[in-house]
Amino acid sequence: MTTHAIGTREQWLEQRLELLKAEKELTRRSDELARRRRELPWVRIDKAYRFATDEGEASLAELFRGRSQLLVYHFMFGPDYTAGCPTCSSIADGFNGFAIHLANHDVMLCAVSRAPLAKLQAYKRRMGWTFPWASSSGGDFNADFNVSFTEQQQREGGIDYNYLREPPASQIAFQMGKDAGDAAPPVHNAMMTGTDVNTYLRERPGLSAFSLEDGVVHHTYSTYARGLDGLWGMYQWLDRAPAGRNETGMWWRRHDEYEPR
């Protein structure tokens, strides 16, 4: 038997109209935040980044593929991973559907990871994805945009992620074990990528935006961690479901790993 409040249609409508006011205010605030994102100063990119793509070696400007705007999803797939991060994979499951719409609105979407291109291509085939995915293996791109770190940085507390300095890995591991033990998402994700937790956490997720004008690339925006929530399509649906996110731990899997139902 449900323990949730039960009411009449009239009671539901009265409370729904109050909620609608709050939803409209949130929409207006979201529009304002989007405007402020666009007003950030642009930073010129002068470093000659190189990427391996399905079409061959490419510069950052060439990842735009003739568009003036580029959105890069920093996909967690490190050189030592045997498979892509399952969390990033659940986010990327939505890319195929809207990438074509973005491409026809002067915006190119591309995932970038440090794993060698052959690994990315094999995983992309497994997942049935068609969006562009480039390898930044051997370059500084991921490090420069704060989504990839060295073992030394991790050990000594030299990681700046999501605009904050993290404590050393030993402190993070202690807190993670204290809070959730083997149920902690990083532990599950590490296992699902064929790595240990420290190796897994040397890669991080994020989104970076770039503009190309007169042959010059500018960095315009980056977001990380919970800043990616809006890109995670399944959560937008769950937030509107009766039980909400209803989570006690990491429940999602890669889309080809669920049991048939």
C-alpha positions as a Markdown table, in Angstrom:
| # | Residue | x | y | z |
|---|---|---|---|---|
| 1 | Met | 0.0 | 0.0 | 0.0 |
| 2 | Thr | 1.3 | 3.5 | -0.9 |
| 3 | Thr | 2.4 | 5.8 | 1.9 |
| 4 | His | 2.2 | 8.8 | -0.4 |
| 5 | Ala | -0.5 | 11.5 | 0.0 |
| 6 | Ile | -3.7 | 10.8 | -1.8 |
| 7 | Gly | -6.0 | 13.6 | -2.7 |
| 8 | Thr | -8.8 | 14.8 | -5.0 |
| 9 | Arg | -8.3 | 16.1 | -8.6 |
| 10 | Glu | -9.1 | 19.6 | -7.2 |
| 11 | Gln | -6.4 | 19.3 | -4.5 |
| 12 | Trp | -3.9 | 18.0 | -7.1 |
| 13 | Leu | -4.7 | 20.9 | -9.5 |
| 14 | Glu | -4.3 | 23.5 | -6.7 |
| 15 | Gln | -0.9 | 22.2 | -5.8 |
| 16 | Arg | 0.1 | 21.7 | -9.4 |
| 17 | Leu | -0.6 | 25.3 | -10.2 |
| 18 | Glu | 1.6 | 26.4 | -7.3 |
| 19 | Leu | 4.4 | 24.1 | -8.6 |
| 20 | Leu | 4.0 | 25.6 | -12.0 |
| 21 | Lys | 4.9 | 29.0 | -10.7 |
| 22 | Ala | 8.2 | 27.5 | -9.3 |
| 23 | Glu | 8.9 | 25.7 | -12.6 |
| 24 | Lys | 8.4 | 28.8 | -14.6 |
| 25 | Glu | 10.7 | 30.7 | -12.3 |
| 26 | Leu | 13.3 | 28.0 | -12.7 |
| 27 | Thr | 13.0 | 28.2 | -16.5 |
| 28 | Arg | 13.5 | 32.0 | -16.4 |
| 29 | Arg | 16.6 | 31.5 | -14.1 |
| 30 | Ser | 17.9 | 28.9 | -16.5 |
| 31 | Asp | 17.5 | 31.3 | -19.4 |
| 32 | Glu | 19.4 | 33.9 | -17.5 |
| 33 | Leu | 22.2 | 31.5 | -16.7 |
| 34 | Ala | 22.5 | 30.6 | -20.4 |
| 35 | Arg | 22.8 | 34.3 | -21.2 |
| 36 | Arg | 25.6 | 34.7 | -18.7 |
| 37 | Arg | 27.4 | 31.6 | -20.1 |
| 38 | Arg | 27.4 | 33.3 | -23.5 |
| 39 | Glu | 28.8 | 36.5 | -22.0 |
| 40 | Leu | 31.9 | 34.9 | -20.6 |
| 41 | Pro | 35.1 | 36.3 | -22.2 |
| 42 | Trp | 36.6 | 34.1 | -24.8 |
| 43 | Val | 40.2 | 32.8 | -24.4 |
| 44 | Arg | 42.3 | 32.4 | -27.5 |
| 45 | Ile | 43.7 | 28.9 | -28.1 |
| 46 | Asp | 47.2 | 29.1 | -29.5 |
| 47 | Lys | 48.5 | 25.6 | -28.6 |
| 48 | Ala | 48.5 | 23.3 | -31.6 |
| 49 | Tyr | 46.5 | 20.3 | -30.3 |
| 50 | Arg | 46.4 | 17.2 | -32.5 |
| 51 | Phe | 43.8 | 14.4 | -32.4 |
| 52 | Ala | 43.4 | 11.0 | -34.1 |
| 53 | Thr | 40.0 | 10.7 | -35.8 |
| 54 | Asp | 38.3 | 8.3 | -38.1 |
| 55 | Glu | 39.3 | 10.5 | -41.0 |
| 56 | Gly | 43.0 | 10.8 | -39.9 |
| 57 | Glu | 45.0 | 13.3 | -37.8 |
| 58 | Ala | 43.2 | 16.6 | -37.1 |
| 59 | Ser | 43.7 | 19.9 | -35.4 |
| 60 | Leu | 41.3 | 21.4 | -32.9 |
| 61 | Ala | 40.0 | 23.7 | -35.7 |
| 62 | Glu | 39.4 | 20.7 | -37.9 |
| 63 | Leu | 37.2 | 19.1 | -35.3 |
| 64 | Phe | 34.6 | 21.8 | -36.1 |
| 65 | Arg | 34.1 | 20.2 | -39.5 |
| 66 | Gly | 33.0 | 23.4 | -41.1 |
| 67 | Arg | 30.9 | 24.7 | -38.3 |
| 68 | Ser | 31.7 | 27.8 | -36.2 |
| 69 | Gln | 30.9 | 26.2 | -32.8 |
| 70 | Leu | 32.2 | 23.0 | -31.2 |
| 71 | Leu | 31.0 | 21.2 | -28.1 |
| 72 | Val | 33.5 | 18.6 | -26.7 |
| 73 | Tyr | 32.3 | 16.0 | -24.3 |
| 74 | His | 35.3 | 14.9 | -22.2 |
| 75 | Phe | 34.6 | 11.2 | -22.1 |
| 76 | Met | 36.3 | 9.1 | -19.4 |
| 77 | Phe | 38.2 | 6.5 | -21.4 |
| 78 | Gly | 41.8 | 6.5 | -20.3 |
| 79 | Pro | 44.7 | 4.6 | -22.0 |
| 80 | Asp | 44.5 | 1.8 | -19.4 |
| 81 | Tyr | 40.7 | 1.4 | -19.5 |
| 82 | Thr | 39.4 | -1.8 | -21.1 |
| 83 | Ala | 36.0 | -0.1 | -21.7 |
| 84 | Gly | 34.5 | 3.3 | -21.5 |
| 85 | Cys | 33.2 | 4.7 | -18.2 |
| 86 | Pro | 29.6 | 3.4 | -17.8 |
| 87 | Thr | 28.4 | 6.8 | -16.5 |
| 88 | Cys | 29.8 | 8.6 | -19.5 |
| 89 | Ser | 28.3 | 5.9 | -21.6 |
| 90 | Ser | 24.9 | 6.5 | -20.3 |
| 91 | Ile | 25.2 | 10.2 | -21.0 |
| 92 | Ala | 26.6 | 9.5 | -24.5 |
| 93 | Asp | 23.7 | 7.2 | -25.3 |
| 94 | Gly | 21.7 | 10.4 | -26.1 |
| 95 | Phe | 24.2 | 12.0 | -28.4 |
| 96 | Asn | 23.3 | 10.1 | -31.6 |
| 97 | Gly | 19.8 | 11.6 | -31.6 |
| 98 | Phe | 20.6 | 15.2 | -31.3 |
| 99 | Ala | 24.1 | 15.4 | -32.8 |
| 100 | Ile | 22.6 | 15.7 | -36.3 |
| 101 | His | 20.3 | 18.6 | -35.2 |
| 102 | Leu | 23.3 | 20.4 | -33.7 |
| 103 | Ala | 25.4 | 19.9 | -36.8 |
| 104 | Asn | 22.6 | 21.5 | -38.9 |
| 105 | His | 22.5 | 24.4 | -36.5 |
| 106 | Asp | 26.2 | 25.3 | -36.9 |
| 107 | Val | 27.3 | 23.3 | -33.8 |
| 108 | Met | 29.6 | 20.3 | -34.0 |
| 109 | Leu | 29.5 | 17.7 | -31.1 |
| 110 | Cys | 32.6 | 15.6 | -30.6 |
| 111 | Ala | 33.7 | 13.3 | -27.7 |
| 112 | Val | 37.4 | 13.3 | -26.9 |
| 113 | Ser | 39.3 | 10.7 | -24.8 |
| 114 | Arg | 42.9 | 9.8 | -24.1 |
| 115 | Ala | 42.5 | 6.1 | -25.1 |
| 116 | Pro | 44.0 | 5.2 | -28.4 |
| 117 | Leu | 41.7 | 5.6 | -31.4 |
| 118 | Ala | 41.4 | 1.9 | -32.0 |
| 119 | Lys | 40.0 | 1.3 | -28.5 |
| 120 | Leu | 37.5 | 4.2 | -29.0 |
| 121 | Gln | 36.4 | 2.8 | -32.4 |
| 122 | Ala | 35.9 | -0.7 | -31.0 |
| 123 | Tyr | 33.8 | 0.6 | -28.1 |
| 124 | Lys | 31.9 | 2.9 | -30.4 |
| 125 | Arg | 30.9 | -0.1 | -32.6 |
| 126 | Arg | 29.9 | -2.1 | -29.5 |
| 127 | Met | 27.6 | 0.8 | -28.3 |
| 128 | Gly | 26.2 | 1.5 | -31.8 |
| 129 | Trp | 27.2 | 5.1 | -31.7 |
| 130 | Thr | 27.8 | 7.3 | -34.7 |
| 131 | Phe | 28.8 | 10.7 | -33.3 |
| 132 | Pro | 32.5 | 11.8 | -33.8 |
| 133 | Trp | 34.9 | 10.6 | -31.2 |
| 134 | Ala | 38.6 | 11.7 | -31.3 |
| 135 | Ser | 41.6 | 10.5 | -29.4 |
| 136 | Ser | 43.9 | 13.0 | -27.7 |
| 137 | Ser | 46.4 | 10.3 | -26.9 |
| 138 | Gly | 49.9 | 11.7 | -26.3 |
| 139 | Gly | 48.8 | 15.3 | -26.1 |
| 140 | Asp | 48.0 | 17.9 | -23.5 |
| 141 | Phe | 44.4 | 18.6 | -24.4 |
| 142 | Asn | 42.8 | 16.7 | -21.5 |
| 143 | Ala | 45.3 | 17.9 | -19.0 |
| 144 | Asp | 44.9 | 21.5 | -20.1 |
| 145 | Phe | 41.1 | 21.4 | -19.7 |
| 146 | Asn | 41.4 | 19.7 | -16.3 |
| 147 | Val | 39.9 | 16.3 | -17.1 |
| 148 | Ser | 43.1 | 14.2 | -16.9 |
| 149 | Phe | 45.7 | 14.0 | -14.2 |
| 150 | Thr | 49.0 | 12.2 | -13.4 |
| 151 | Glu | 49.6 | 9.7 | -10.7 |
| 152 | Gln | 51.9 | 12.3 | -9.0 |
| 153 | Gln | 49.2 | 14.9 | -9.0 |
| 154 | Gln | 46.7 | 12.4 | -7.6 |
| 155 | Arg | 49.2 | 11.3 | -4.9 |
| 156 | Glu | 50.2 | 14.7 | -3.8 |
| 157 | Gly | 46.9 | 16.5 | -3.9 |
| 158 | Gly | 47.6 | 18.4 | -7.1 |
| 159 | Ile | 44.3 | 17.9 | -8.8 |
| 160 | Asp | 42.2 | 20.9 | -9.7 |
| 161 | Tyr | 38.8 | 19.6 | -10.9 |
| 162 | Asn | 35.5 | 21.5 | -11.1 |
| 163 | Tyr | 37.4 | 24.6 | -10.1 |
| 164 | Leu | 38.4 | 23.1 | -6.7 |
| 165 | Arg | 41.6 | 21.6 | -5.3 |
| 166 | Glu | 41.1 | 18.0 | -4.3 |
| 167 | Pro | 42.9 | 16.3 | -1.3 |
| 168 | Pro | 45.4 | 13.5 | -2.0 |
| 169 | Ala | 44.0 | 10.2 | -3.3 |
| 170 | Ser | 44.6 | 8.5 | 0.0 |
| 171 | Gln | 42.2 | 10.8 | 1.8 |
| 172 | Ile | 39.5 | 10.4 | -1.0 |
| 173 | Ala | 39.8 | 6.6 | -0.8 |
| 174 | Phe | 39.4 | 6.7 | 3.0 |
| 175 | Gln | 36.4 | 8.9 | 2.9 |
| 176 | Met | 34.8 | 6.8 | 0.0 |
| 177 | Gly | 35.3 | 3.6 | 2.0 |
| 178 | Lys | 33.9 | 5.3 | 5.2 |
| 179 | Asp | 30.8 | 6.6 | 3.4 |
| 180 | Ala | 29.9 | 3.7 | 1.0 |
| 181 | Gly | 32.4 | 0.9 | 0.9 |
| 182 | Asp | 32.1 | -1.2 | -2.2 |
| 183 | Ala | 28.8 | 0.5 | -3.1 |
| 184 | Ala | 30.6 | 3.8 | -4.0 |
| 185 | Pro | 30.1 | 4.6 | -7.7 |
| 186 | Pro | 33.8 | 5.1 | -8.3 |
| 187 | Val | 34.5 | 1.5 | -7.1 |
| 188 | His | 31.8 | 0.1 | -9.4 |
| 189 | Asn | 32.8 | 2.2 | -12.4 |
| 190 | Ala | 36.5 | 1.3 | -11.9 |
| 191 | Met | 35.6 | -2.4 | -12.0 |
| 192 | Met | 33.5 | -1.8 | -15.1 |
| 193 | Thr | 36.4 | -0.1 | -16.9 |
| 194 | Gly | 38.9 | -2.8 | -15.9 |
| 195 | Thr | 40.9 | -0.6 | -13.7 |
| 196 | Asp | 41.6 | 0.2 | -10.0 |
| 197 | Val | 39.9 | 3.2 | -8.5 |
| 198 | Asn | 43.0 | 5.5 | -8.6 |
| 199 | Thr | 43.5 | 4.7 | -12.3 |
| 200 | Tyr | 39.9 | 5.3 | -13.0 |
| 201 | Leu | 39.8 | 8.6 | -11.2 |
| 202 | Arg | 42.8 | 10.0 | -13.1 |
| 203 | Glu | 40.2 | 10.7 | -15.9 |
| 204 | Arg | 37.2 | 13.0 | -15.2 |
| 205 | Pro | 34.1 | 14.0 | -17.2 |
| 206 | Gly | 33.3 | 17.5 | -18.5 |
| 207 | Leu | 32.1 | 19.6 | -21.4 |
| 208 | Ser | 34.0 | 22.3 | -23.1 |
| 209 | Ala | 32.8 | 24.8 | -25.7 |
| 210 | Phe | 34.8 | 26.5 | -28.5 |
| 211 | Ser | 34.3 | 29.1 | -31.2 |
| 212 | Leu | 36.0 | 29.3 | -34.5 |
| 213 | Glu | 36.2 | 32.7 | -36.2 |
| 214 | Asp | 38.6 | 33.8 | -39.0 |
| 215 | Gly | 40.7 | 30.6 | -38.4 |
| 216 | Val | 41.1 | 31.4 | -34.7 |
| 217 | Val | 39.8 | 29.0 | -32.0 |
| 218 | His | 38.6 | 30.4 | -28.7 |
| 219 | His | 37.6 | 28.5 | -25.5 |
| 220 | Thr | 34.2 | 29.9 | -24.4 |
| 221 | Tyr | 32.9 | 27.6 | -21.6 |
| 222 | Ser | 33.6 | 24.5 | -19.5 |
| 223 | Thr | 31.6 | 22.6 | -17.0 |
| 224 | Tyr | 32.2 | 19.5 | -14.9 |
| 225 | Ala | 30.7 | 17.0 | -12.4 |
| 226 | Arg | 27.0 | 18.0 | -11.5 |
| 227 | Gly | 27.3 | 20.7 | -14.2 |
| 228 | Leu | 26.7 | 17.8 | -16.7 |
| 229 | Asp | 23.3 | 16.9 | -15.2 |
| 230 | Gly | 21.5 | 18.7 | -17.9 |
| 231 | Leu | 23.2 | 16.5 | -20.6 |
| 232 | Trp | 22.2 | 13.3 | -18.8 |
| 233 | Gly | 19.0 | 12.6 | -20.5 |
| 234 | Met | 17.7 | 9.7 | -18.3 |
| 235 | Tyr | 17.8 | 11.9 | -15.2 |
| 236 | Gln | 15.6 | 14.5 | -16.9 |
| 237 | Trp | 13.0 | 11.8 | -17.3 |
| 238 | Leu | 13.5 | 10.4 | -13.8 |
| 239 | Asp | 13.1 | 13.8 | -12.2 |
| 240 | Arg | 9.5 | 13.7 | -13.6 |
| 241 | Ala | 8.7 | 10.1 | -12.7 |
| 242 | Pro | 6.7 | 9.4 | -9.5 |
| 243 | Ala | 9.6 | 8.0 | -7.6 |
| 244 | Gly | 12.2 | 10.5 | -8.9 |
| 245 | Arg | 15.8 | 9.3 | -9.1 |
| 246 | Asn | 15.1 | 6.8 | -6.3 |
| 247 | Glu | 18.8 | 5.9 | -5.9 |
| 248 | Thr | 20.6 | 4.0 | -3.2 |
| 249 | Gly | 23.8 | 3.5 | -5.2 |
| 250 | Met | 24.9 | 3.0 | -8.8 |
| 251 | Trp | 22.1 | 1.2 | -10.6 |
| 252 | Trp | 22.8 | 2.0 | -14.2 |
| 253 | Arg | 24.8 | -0.1 | -16.6 |
| 254 | Arg | 25.9 | 0.1 | -20.2 |
| 255 | His | 22.8 | -0.3 | -22.4 |
| 256 | Asp | 24.0 | -3.7 | -23.6 |
| 257 | Glu | 24.5 | -5.0 | -20.0 |
| 258 | Tyr | 21.0 | -5.0 | -18.7 |
| 259 | Glu | 19.1 | -8.2 | -18.3 |
| 260 | Pro | 16.2 | -8.6 | -20.8 |
| 261 | Arg | 12.8 | -7.6 | -19.2 |
